[in-house]
Amino acid sequence: MSEDNWFVLRPQKAQAFGRPEGNGFLVRKGSTAMVNGSPRVKRDREERDRLVRQGVLVLDSDPDLYRFSRDHAFASPSVAGGVVKDGNCSGPQSWCRPIDGKTLKDAMR
């Protein structure tokens, strides 16, 4: 898959790159995620905390961010987005392709 097929999500200070892969959604090593995002209910917080315990997410040099220490496959783009954003996320509408600005939802039509 070429570099053109990566999608980006940029909530607050974080920037993550991901793409559909198999039956899930892969987030690329080096992507960042918010330590504390939106104050609303966070349905993916448990998954985020599990990734921290496993060392997939490590503290970044910026104290507001985690960094992905390796590529990680999520069950869906929404769970991936929720972890990156530290808040609820509609993955198909939130991940955008930088080359043309299309959302994941529009690109998969």
Secondary structure in CASP SS format (residue, H / E / C, confidence):
PFRMAT SS
TARGET T0000
AUTHOR 0000-0000-0000
METHOD secondary structure of the structure
MODEL  1
M C 1.00
S C 1.00
E H 1.00
D H 1.00
N H 1.00
W C 1.00
F E 1.00
V E 1.00
L E 1.00
R C 1.00
P C 1.00
Q C 1.00
K C 1.00
A C 1.00
Q C 1.00
A E 1.00
F E 1.00
G E 1.00
R E 1.00
P E 1.00
E E 1.00
G C 1.00
N C 1.00
G E 1.00
F E 1.00
L E 1.00
V E 1.00
R C 1.00
K C 1.00
G C 1.00
S C 1.00
T E 1.00
A E 1.00
M E 1.00
V C 1.00
N C 1.00
G C 1.00
S C 1.00
P C 1.00
R C 1.00
V C 1.00
K C 1.00
R C 1.00
D C 1.00
R H 1.00
E H 1.00
E H 1.00
R H 1.00
D H 1.00
R H 1.00
L H 1.00
V H 1.00
R H 1.00
Q H 1.00
G C 1.00
V C 1.00
L E 1.00
V E 1.00
L E 1.00
D C 1.00
S C 1.00
D C 1.00
P C 1.00
D C 1.00
L E 1.00
Y E 1.00
R E 1.00
F E 1.00
S C 1.00
R C 1.00
D C 1.00
H E 1.00
A E 1.00
F E 1.00
A C 1.00
S C 1.00
P H 1.00
S H 1.00
V H 1.00
A H 1.00
G H 1.00
G H 1.00
V H 1.00
V H 1.00
K H 1.00
D C 1.00
G C 1.00
N C 1.00
C C 1.00
S C 1.00
G H 1.00
P H 1.00
Q H 1.00
S H 1.00
W C 1.00
C E 1.00
R C 1.00
P C 1.00
I C 1.00
D C 1.00
G C 1.00
K C 1.00
T E 1.00
L H 1.00
K H 1.00
D H 1.00
A H 1.00
M C 1.00
R C 1.00
END
